[in-house]
Amino acid sequence: MRPPAVPEKSLAPVEAPAAVAASGPRRRRKDARPSELTAAALELFVEKGFAATRLDDVAKRAGVSKGTLYLYFDSKEALFNAAVEEGIVPHMVAAEERIADFDGSAAELLRELLFGWWEQIGGTRLAGIPKLVISESRNFPDIAQYYHDKVIVRGRALLRAALLRGVASGEFRPLDVETVIDVIIAPLLMLVIWKYSLCFCGTESDPQRYLTTHFDLLVRGLRPEGSPLGGRPEESPAGAGSQGGEA
């Protein structure tokens, strides 16, 4: 039996910070919404790296003066924090609300979390944020700590809730939950690294096939010994990964 598709309402994307229309600078204007500034900053952070991006670059990309930028943000760290707050945190809040009244199986919940992550974060420009943290955390520990506190802690709590629900119901075998969370997250990070780095080596990865295989192996490994495994999740949830081609 194929796992049921994720309800569409759980995958309704929350918009990322307002995208900059073109990769080049906009025509200079006197004002800009903060979300446009964070969108410009995120693009540059991903393109050039956090260290190489200057506030002048962000202002130019957004089409405003540096003085206008300073009305809202006094540092690159403040821009990064705002990008996280505007782009990723709303998805965490929505997932927390969803999990509170979810009445399906633990496996279905786990599937929603995995494929919902790709639909809303991994397959969008927001995937540049975890990639940035991975590459810049040693030199900029403050942005890594902020991302950890605002995103990683909450993401782990979501996975922990799904796993503990499965153990309590007997759907999953007793296990070291914190280690399983690490094992769940690691392939997702690898998918982001592939998207922004290794794909340029000429080898492409199919995100939907990758996630389906990850989920299949994961659930089979979580089942109690001798329990029915159920059908293979050959089809992804409706709409999942529809933004997978975006960078």
ZIVENPE-V975157 format. One record per helix or strand of 3 or more residues. SS is the DSSP state (alpha for helix, beta for strand). FROM is the first residue (numbers start at 1). LEN is the number of residues. If there is no record, write none. Layout:
SS:FROM:LEN  SS:FROM:LEN
This chain:
alpha:8:4  alpha:34:15  alpha:55:8  alpha:66:7  alpha:76:12  alpha:89:12  alpha:106:17  alpha:127:10  alpha:141:29  alpha:177:20  alpha:198:4  alpha:207:16
